[in-house]
C-alpha cells in the first residue's frame, strides 16, 4: 500500500507545480481522475488501479469508516496550522484532493444530480452516509480549515511559487462549495466541451484564449453552473483557462450527443479480401474489453485500444447507427453520413475525416458518387449492403467539397483584420474611406469602436465602419476582447514614389512597351515621360499675347501687316462641361511681332501698346493710325510718344501723297 | 456598382486622390481600390493614364502618380490644365500662391466633371504669363503645351518597331482580327499560319496580339498597335479621322489609340474622349480640342495618311 506521504508529494507536483508559469498566478487544487492517474504513474501504479489504490491509502491512513468519517484528517489540519514554520507539505493534501476529486466526478446521470456531492465522496471513500447533520464526520472541519491552511502554506512556505490558491469568499453551497470551486470543470463539463474543442479547434490550436472563446460558444449554457460562473468570474478566469487547456490536452475526441449521452470517439478500419470487406472498430477510450450492442441487438465485443473489433457489415444498413455499451451510459457512433473515407495507414485502411491530397478509398451510399463511379474500374466489387459501394483511389477533386481539406481549413486563424477601404499604408486609411473589420472567430463577437459598443461582428462578415468616415485621427477597434486593432484615418498619405514609373518613347527597346518602373528601367535612353511631364525635351514655347476685352481689335504688326480680330466663341466642349465663360482671355496670333492693338469699342476705344518696335508704314497701318489718332494709349511710359510719332508719320505721309 | 454618373464622378476623383496620396504602389492594390470604389479597373487605369495622372508598369506590377504640373491647352489661353498627382490641399496651395503673389490667376474649388467617366478636369483661370511664377510658388512643375512636347516624342509606329519576333503558343485560344472592322473573330476558322493580325489569350496576358506576315511572326508590344500595323485592304477606312472645323480627332472604337498617342490627344483638353455609340458594341471615341498640328503628328506617327486634311 502506498503511503499518504508519497501520494501527497506526487499530487503536489501534479496539481500545484512550481515554476514561472504558475508563480504568483491564481491556482486551484484541480484534482480529477486524470490527475490521480498522473500522480499514480509517478508512484508506478497503473491507471487502472490508480483510483482504487488512492482510496485505499486514504482509508487506511485516516481509518475512514462510516462512523469515524474523516475526523483524523480534520485533526491533522489543526496540528498543521499550529506547527512551527517552515512546515513540510501539508499532510492532508491528499484527502483535500479527494474532496475535489469527488466534485470533479459529478455528472448528470440516472442516480445522481450534479449537486449530490456527498454521494460521490462517499462512493470514492467507500463508506456509507452517516446519520445526522453531516453525512461524513469531520468533513466540515477538514474543508473549512484545510483549504485555508493550504493557501497559507502556499503563500508563506512556498512564497507563491506554486501559485495563490483560490478560495471563494462565500462558497455556495456553504461547505461543499469550496471543493466544488476547485474544479471548474467536471465530467459533465468535459463531455460538453468536446463539442467546443471540435468547433474551435483551429482557434485553440492558434493559441487563442480558451476562456474568451468559450464565453462566446453557443453551447456554453450546457456547462454546469459552477463552470459557467467560473467562466465569467474575472477572479477565476486564469484558473479556468488553465483547466480548459488541460482538458483539451486530454480530450479524446468524444462529445455530448443530442440525447445528453456521451459519444465516445471511434473510427473504422477496413479489411479487404477478394470479394469481401470487413469493418473493424477502434475505440481509443477503451482500456479494457467492453460489450456493446447494435440496434439489431447484435453483440459486439469491443477491444481495448489500439486493438480493433469486428463490426457486422449489416450495421451499414442503419441510417445513424449507435452502439450501446453494456452497463454504461456512453454510446459509440461507428460512422455518420453517407460517405466514409479511408487512407492506407499502419493499421490497414484507416478512416480519415477528410482528404488533403492523396487518393483515398471511399465507402459510400451517396447517389452522386455511386452514379459517377459505379461503372469505373475503381469500383471494388465486394458484398456490401445496398446501396453501399467501395471505390479505390479516388482523387480529392473527385469527391464532394466537404470531404476535402481546403487551404482555408488548414490555415491558422487570422483573428480580426481590417480589410477594404482605401489604405494609405503604414496603418492609415484615407479619411472618407475607412476599412471594414472582419474576423474568422467561430461565433458572433462583440465589437467596440473607440471604446463604444458597436454590436456584434458576425463570423466572416465584413462590418462597415461608416460612422468613422471623415473623422481623421487614430481609431481603435476591439473584437471580443481578444483583438485590438489601431488604425488612423488621414487626409494625406506618404506620397512616395511619385514619378517613379516612366516611359522612354525614343528608346528602341523600351519605347513601344509602355511605362516601366525605376527598378526595371536599366539602361533606358532618351527623353523620359511621366504622365504629362517630359524630361530631356527641347521646349520652344513662348508666352502668348492674350487680351481680355470683348471687342474687335485691329492689330498692327511691326512688319506693316494689319489683322482684324474678334473674340472667338467658346468651344462647344467647354460649354458642355459647364465652363461656358472659360474663354475670358483670347490670343492674338503671332504675338511677339505685334506693335499695337487698336480696340474698336464704342464706350472705350483705345490703343494698346505691345512691342516697342519701328513699324513699317504700310497703307493699312497709316489708315489705322489716323483712325485711332485721338484715342487714349495704354502701355508703358513712352507708349504715348511712340503712338503720336506714328500718327504724325501717317499724317506726313498722307500730306506728301496728297501733295504728290 | 455605382448608381449615377454623379457617384461615378466622385469615385473617379476619389481614386485619383488615393493614388496621389499613396504616390506609388502595386497594381494589385490599385485594382483593389478600384473594386472598393465600384470602378472598372481597366477603364479607370486607361483614363488615368491618358489624362497624364498615372503611369502603369503592368509587367512590373507597379503604378505611380505622375508629378503634378500645369500646362496649357490649345486655343484656350485663359485656362491652365492641372495634370498628374492631385494630392489633398494642392488646389488650396495654388490658390494661396496666386493670392500671395498677386498673380492674375483664379483657382476655383471644383473641377469640371467628366460625365462620370474619369477624374474631373481642373482648368485654372489665369494669364499663362503668370503660370511659371504660380508653379514655382506652389512647388509644382510648369510645362506649357505638354501635348505638343509629347507629340514631338511620338515615334513612327511600324511593325518592326513595335513587334518582336516570337512564335505564339497555339495551344492557347486564338482568333484572327478582321482587317475591316478590327473585331476579333472567334467564329472564323482560319489556319494558324495564315497572315494577318491574331489575338491570343494566354495565362500571362489575356489579350496578346501577334502579327503574321510571310514567314515572320511578331508579338506586338501593345495590343493597341495592331490595327495600325496590320495589312488592310486599300478600300478600308482608316481607323482614325480628323474634323478640322470642330478640332475633333475621331478614333474607331475597335482600334483605340496606343497609350501615349491617346495621352497626347487628351492633353489638348484634359478630357477623356467622348464615346459615340452607333450600336451596342460599335462606337467611336472623339478626342476634343485637338489642334491640327497635334492631330497631324498623331496621324504621321501611326502611319495614317494626313493628306485629306493637309
Interface residues (C-beta under 8 A of the other chain):
Chain A: X420 X421 X422 X423 X424 X425 X430 X432 X433 X491 X492 X493 X494 X495 X496 X497 X498 X499 X500 X501 X502 X503 X505 X506 X508 X511 X512 X513 X514 X515 X516 X517 X519 X520 X527 X529 X530 X531 X532 X533 X534 X537 X539 X541 X543 X544 X546 X548 X568 X571 X572 X573 X574 X577 X578 X579 X582 X583 X584 X585 X586 X587
Chain B: X14 X17 X18 X20 X21 X22 X23 X24 X25 X29 X33 X36 X37 X49 X52 X53 X54 X55 X56 X57 X58 X59 X60 X62 X63 X64 X65 X66 X67 X69 X71 X72 X75 X76 X77 X78 X79 X83 X84 X85 X87 X88 X89 X112 X113 X114 X121 X123 X125 X127 X128 X129 X141 X143 X144 X145 X146 X148 X149 X150 X152 X153 X154 X155 X157 X161 X162 X221 X222 X225 X246 X247 X259 X260 X263 X267 X269 X271 X288 X289
